[in-house]
Structure formats: structure tokens, C-alpha cells
Amino acid sequence: MDFERARYNMVEQQIRPWDVLDQDVLDLLLGMRRDEFVPPAYRAMAFADMEIPLVVDGRDTGEVMLAPKVEARMLQAIAPKKHETVLEIGAGSGYMAALLAHFARRVVTAEIREDLARFAGANLQRAGISNAAVEHRHGLRAAPGASFEAIVLSGSVPFVPEALLDRLTVGGRLVAIVGELPMMTAQLITRVADRQFSAENLFDTVALPLVDFPRKEKFVF
């Protein structure tokens, strides 16, 4: 398989038409070897417009890599900067952490499943990415006490817990897929002041829920 051609087609036929127009993001997606983060059995589908099952050591974890265009839109929206520290919840294969690490100073990616934490860590190490660390823990308890300029939820939540919003610095951003089936919306939430947040709806999609996230109270802006 011609992976370079497949990666080019992914960017030009899926991602760019889906309103991903930031040239830095497009260049990164053209250069980053997504196939090296995909389970071996699914490498031929690494650039397809689909979610990819995360099968580790022959066992289906029940988790997936998000479709490439969804990852790209989320990356474009969060727009990490070179001086920023980013928290990702849901490491999966490590691919999103690798993308974030290209732009950010440091990435902490939390993964509740031990097998996926190992898989993501090995993928990041093999790709030579030294500024992204995988933590095997619940995302709400990742890097206790730390604050972040950007937070990415690589899975869906019924609502964004206030505890996560509190970990944003003023001016910090959080991107998440919010809602429940059959309708979810990717949102960009910005902390504009100490107790003030703004939210922007980005696009409609669906994604598997993050494990063991609160499902009752809703934060009201």
C-alpha cells in the first residue's frame, strides 16, 4: 500500500473539505505517520474516513481511534501554542497526543485502560515524541492539582464537569464532544475570566463515551 498517497488523499479528500483550513494543521497531518499509531491488523484502513477499533495484543479494548476529520477539526479548534501545557483525556493510540505535542510545550495524556496506556506510550516512544507523557489513571484525576492552557477530551461526555473547567487557566480552552446519542456536538469552551466561560458549537458528530465520567449534574454557564 502507498501510505504517502493514502495520507495525501486523507487530507485533501476528507479533512480539507471538512473546514480544516489551518495550513500548519494540514502540513502536520501530511507528515505524521498515522499508520504507525493504528493496530497492525487495521493499518490498511489508517487513512479511511472511519473510526478504527483499538485492538491490543489480539484483544478488542472496545475503544476506537476517532475518524481523521474529527481529530483534525478538534486539533484546529484547540490550537495549542509552543508555551502551553495540554491535558488530553483518553490517550487511545497516542495519535492525538502526538499531534498536540507537535504544537505544544508539553502534553499529558490520561488513559484509564492499562493496555491502551501501554500501547499509546509505546507508539509515542517509537515516533520519537519526548514531550508527551501517558498517565494510566482516570482523566479527572490526571496530574493532580495541575492547571492547563488546553484540554482535549478524545471521547464524548454528557456534559463537561466543572472540575475540568476549573483546571483551565484564564484564556485556556477545552474541546470536547458533548451530548448523548443520537445527537452530540463538538464544543470549544474558553475560560475568559476567573468564573466566566464561553462556549462555541463546532460541528455535530457522535463518539464513544469516556469511561466513568459523571452523568447527572450539568454545568450552567
Buried (B, 14 or more C-beta within 10 A) or exposed (E): EEBEEBBBBBBEEBBBEBEBEBEEBBEBBBEBBBBBBBBEEBBEBBBBBEBBBBBBEEEEBEBBBBBBBBBBBBBBBBBBEEEBBBBBBBBBBBBBBBBBBBBBBBBBBBBBBEBBBBBBBBBBEEBEBEBBBBBBBBBBEBBEEEBBBBBBBBBBBBBBBBEBBEBBEEEBBBBBBBBEEEEBBBBBBBBEEEEEBEBEEBBEBBBBBBBEBBEEEEBEE
